[in-house]
């Protein structure tokens, strides 16, 4: 088989695999960078799919909890990981109670979350990142 036909076959297989039970399309994109989290302020209640992108140079994490800046009222929100990048690290070494992955520079993951109405703090649980301003507040209605 020629190189051109082989390339076309690989592309076709990739498209077919992505369309058959693959990762659902994201409702929200969350961008992690050096000491910032960029996300839409308002989110809809219920289950939604979030694409989480680390565009920074350092490892980052996205932890979600009910609360305001610098505080959490209750436990972290469970994130169902739908797509785990090969270089993602599990959060075992993080000091906070979270099930969120630690993403390397350039990594992208997709997670599903289920949120009730209220305010939520999004922050990076990597030591000192939230203290340096790597957090955001969203409102769920």
C-alpha distance (Angstrom), angle and dihedral (degrees) to the residues before:
residue distance angle dihedral
X1 . . .
X2 3.80 . .
X3 3.80 122.3 .
X4 3.81 92.1 -111.3
X5 3.83 92.8 52.6
X6 3.80 91.3 44.9
X7 3.83 90.8 51.7
X8 3.80 91.1 48.8
X9 3.80 90.5 49.5
X10 3.81 91.7 50.9
X11 3.83 91.5 49.5
X12 3.81 91.4 48.0
X13 3.82 92.2 49.2
X14 3.80 89.9 49.3
X15 3.80 91.7 51.7
X16 3.79 92.2 47.5
X17 3.80 92.7 48.2
X18 3.81 92.1 48.7
X19 3.79 92.5 51.9
X20 3.82 97.2 47.9
X21 3.77 111.0 72.3
X22 3.80 93.8 -38.8
X23 3.78 126.7 142.4
X24 3.81 112.2 -50.9
X25 3.79 119.9 -116.5
X26 3.80 113.4 -88.7
X27 3.80 121.8 -108.6
X28 3.82 92.5 -162.3
X29 3.79 136.6 25.6
X30 3.80 120.2 -146.4
X31 3.80 116.8 -166.2
X32 3.81 119.7 -158.4
X33 3.80 119.0 -162.9
X34 3.76 138.8 151.0
X35 3.70 103.1 -39.0
X36 3.81 97.2 -26.5
X37 3.79 139.4 92.2
X38 3.79 117.0 -158.5
X39 3.81 116.2 -160.3
X40 3.80 138.6 137.6
X41 3.81 111.1 -86.4
X42 3.82 96.0 -135.6
X43 3.80 122.9 55.6
X44 3.80 131.4 176.1
X45 3.78 120.4 -112.8
X46 3.78 120.1 -110.7
X47 3.78 131.5 40.5
X48 3.79 117.4 -19.1
X49 3.79 137.2 165.2
X50 3.80 119.2 -121.9
X51 3.78 128.1 -165.2
X52 3.81 108.3 -148.4
X53 3.82 115.8 -159.9
X54 3.80 125.9 -172.2
X55 3.80 104.7 -154.2
X56 3.81 92.5 164.2
X57 3.79 129.4 95.5
X58 3.83 96.3 -119.7
X59 3.80 129.8 65.1
X60 3.80 111.6 -89.8
X61 3.78 138.8 -175.9
X62 3.80 134.9 -159.8
X63 3.79 115.2 -137.6
X64 3.81 120.2 177.0
X65 3.80 125.3 -160.5
X66 3.80 137.2 158.0
X67 3.78 109.7 -96.7
X68 3.77 149.6 65.2
X69 3.83 133.2 -72.9
X70 3.79 110.7 -45.8
X71 3.81 94.8 3.8
X72 3.78 140.8 83.3
X73 3.78 123.5 -158.5
X74 3.78 104.2 -159.3
X75 3.78 133.1 -15.3
X76 3.78 127.5 -32.8
X77 3.79 116.6 -84.7
X78 3.81 113.1 -102.8
X79 3.79 113.9 -111.5
X80 3.79 116.9 -156.6
X81 3.80 104.4 -147.5
X82 3.80 108.4 -137.2
X83 3.81 97.0 172.4
X84 3.80 122.8 24.3
X85 3.82 116.6 -167.8
X86 3.79 115.2 -134.8
X87 3.81 92.6 -116.1
X88 3.84 95.7 48.5
X89 3.77 116.1 118.5
X90 3.77 124.2 -146.8
X91 3.81 113.6 -114.4
X92 3.81 97.3 -115.5
X93 3.80 93.9 118.7
X94 3.80 95.1 49.4
X95 3.81 117.0 107.2
X96 3.81 95.2 -137.0
X97 3.78 125.6 73.4
X98 3.79 102.1 -104.8
X99 3.77 139.1 135.3
X100 3.79 93.4 -155.9
X101 3.79 120.1 121.0
X102 3.78 123.8 -113.9
X103 3.81 106.8 -123.9
X104 3.78 125.3 -151.6
X105 3.78 122.5 -137.5
X106 3.81 110.2 -64.0
X107 3.81 94.6 12.1
X108 3.78 123.6 138.3
X109 3.79 127.6 -163.6
X110 3.78 134.2 176.7
X111 3.79 120.7 -139.9
X112 3.79 135.6 176.2
X113 3.80 119.7 -137.5
X114 3.79 132.8 -177.1
X115 3.81 113.1 -148.6
X116 3.79 132.0 -174.9
X117 3.82 120.2 -150.1
X118 3.81 113.5 -75.3
X119 3.80 142.8 71.5
X120 3.79 121.8 -50.3
X121 3.77 131.6 -166.5
X122 3.82 115.4 -140.2
X123 3.79 113.6 -164.2
X124 3.79 144.4 155.1
X125 3.82 111.5 -107.0
X126 3.81 93.4 -160.5
X127 3.84 103.5 117.7
X128 3.84 114.2 -82.4
X129 3.82 95.3 -1.0
X130 3.83 96.3 105.1
X131 3.83 89.9 43.4
X132 3.82 87.6 56.5
X133 3.81 91.0 54.9
X134 3.79 103.0 -87.5
X135 3.78 96.1 143.0
X136 3.78 139.8 93.4
X137 3.79 137.3 -170.2
X138 3.78 123.9 -131.6
X139 3.78 129.4 -172.4
X140 3.79 119.6 -141.2
X141 3.78 120.4 -156.9
